[in-house]
Amino acid sequence: MGSQVELWLDSGIRSGQDVLKAIALGARGTMIGRPHLYGLGAFGGAGVTRCLEILAKELDVSMAFCGHTDIRAVGRDILHPDSIPH
């Protein structure tokens, strides 16, 4: 699709690692549904906030493991070659 289409992933995002993989595969961004609803159900608004904090921390740690500090620098090079769909 290249730069002709802006791709957003809206399914299956459960962790910061999922966000990182989606970005590495070319998504412009991701949406989360279930994780923040779990937080809401368990702890109300504070649970949603905590859920987002956890996702952000997981993303930061995952990027650091891959040698990145800026999400804009993430590309397919962080993925194992056998895991990339053809």
ZANU-44953 format. One record per residue (C-alpha): y, z, x. Coordinates in steps of 0.5 Angstrom, whole numbers, plus 500, padded with zeros to 3 digits. Example, Ala and Ser with C-alpha at 12.3 -4.5 7.8 and 13.67 -1.06 7.14 Angstrom:
2
SITE_north_up_east
SITE_491_516_525
SITE_498_514_527
//
This chain:
86
SITE_north_up_east
SITE_500_500_500
SITE_505_501_506
SITE_512_503_504
SITE_512_499_498
SITE_509_505_493
SITE_510_512_494
SITE_504_516_493
SITE_503_523_490
SITE_497_526_490
SITE_496_531_483
SITE_489_533_483
SITE_484_538_487
SITE_490_541_491
SITE_487_548_492
SITE_490_550_499
SITE_495_548_505
SITE_489_544_508
SITE_488_540_502
SITE_496_539_503
SITE_495_537_510
SITE_490_532_509
SITE_493_528_503
SITE_500_528_507
SITE_495_525_513
SITE_492_520_509
SITE_499_517_507
SITE_501_521_500
SITE_509_523_500
SITE_507_529_497
SITE_502_533_493
SITE_503_537_486
SITE_499_543_485
SITE_496_546_478
SITE_491_551_478
SITE_493_555_484
SITE_500_557_481
SITE_496_558_474
SITE_491_563_477
SITE_497_567_481
SITE_501_567_474
SITE_495_569_470
SITE_494_575_475
SITE_501_577_477
SITE_506_574_473
SITE_512_570_476
SITE_510_574_482
SITE_503_571_483
SITE_506_564_483
SITE_511_566_488
SITE_505_569_492
SITE_501_563_491
SITE_506_558_494
SITE_507_563_500
SITE_500_563_501
SITE_500_555_501
SITE_506_554_505
SITE_503_559_510
SITE_496_555_510
SITE_500_549_511
SITE_504_552_517
SITE_497_554_520
SITE_493_548_519
SITE_499_544_522
SITE_499_548_528
SITE_492_547_529
SITE_493_540_529
SITE_499_541_534
SITE_505_539_529
SITE_511_543_527
SITE_514_538_522
SITE_510_535_516
SITE_514_528_517
SITE_510_527_524
SITE_503_528_521
SITE_499_522_521
SITE_492_520_520
SITE_491_521_528
SITE_489_529_526
SITE_483_527_521
SITE_476_526_524
SITE_475_518_524
SITE_469_519_520
SITE_473_522_514
SITE_478_517_513
SITE_476_512_507
SITE_475_505_508
//
